[in-house]
């Protein structure tokens, strides 16, 4: 299980990695649905906080396996079995999302997370035994992951009022493990492979957002005959999804990651910054669904302002984060960021206007048009 060649030609996602991603769709869908329910029932603050924490476990488990597989992937029987154990853990984690959201019960979601991460620690140990030149790095990963799992299990023993500070400490510990481990040496990750894996997960969260919004709008049409506001919501949601896809795929990520000078300095910012990209894209579907509930006056539906902000805030966060971590490194002039800032402000202000989804979709569409014209001129 020696490290793969980081300059290997035609490196792409494997069928096992694609299967891994598809199983994570279940967890992403559960997180989106739980956020939708929290927004609908007037609990935006607590719902958003719980969504952020739950989505961290989903994203972090996915990301850690992605970077490991980019560096070490023998695709033999032991490796495949270990990855299937991780997939099992992801499904257990997905089963615990609802209980974590609504009851604050972390037992099932912690169990799934521990299964996922323990299997990953075993892979890091195997890599260390087979790759002596990077043994310090791989063993640090294995040790860090194992200690963190003990910490997550220990959280279950704390009183409820102490859990939130404990979770904050554990998240900090988790994100520091790769920094500490790779200070002993880099793993041989592949820039094109990593870029493709992130692109595929972006498609997953955008697809989940479209699916959640579609189900909600269809349900709204079933509850009452189509109104202008519902048609505007459907059109705006579609425009937003198209624009979000276009913005993310405006520039190739591998061009940034493959640059030797940038790879070591910017990879953590790029990799960690995608948490907000993935989370905001997922939250956008929940926000559109909550706004559909508001339009049909479902019992317990949130107020007009809260429902509108559930649509515009995730879109603005997605826009700003995509620019900051994914597009800005490609830009040569500070002025190139002005259209993004203006659009983000406009999207946020759309929450106080009629038809916030349609206004946001039009603004994002205008930004895409500006970028296309500027690129053609360049």
Secondary structure, DSSP 8 states (H G I E B T S, - for coil): -----TT-TT----HHHHHHHHHHHHHHHHHHHHHHHHHHTT-HHHHHHHHHHHHHHHHHHHHHHHHHHHH-----HHHHHHHHHHHHHHHHHHHHHHHHHHT---HHHHHHHHHHHHHHHHHHHHHHHH-GGGHHHHHHHHHHHHHHHHHHHHHTTS-GGGHHHHHHHHHHHHHHHHHHHHTT------HHHHHHHHHHHHHHHHHHHHHHHHHHHHHHHHHS---HHHHHHHHHHHHHHHHHHHHHTTS-HHHHHT-HHHHHHHHHHHHHHHHHHHHHHHHHHHHHHHHHHHHTT-TT---HHHHHHHHHHHHHHHHHHIIIIIIGGG-SSGGGGHHHHHHHHHHHHGGGSSSHHHHHHHHHHHHHHHHHHHHHH-
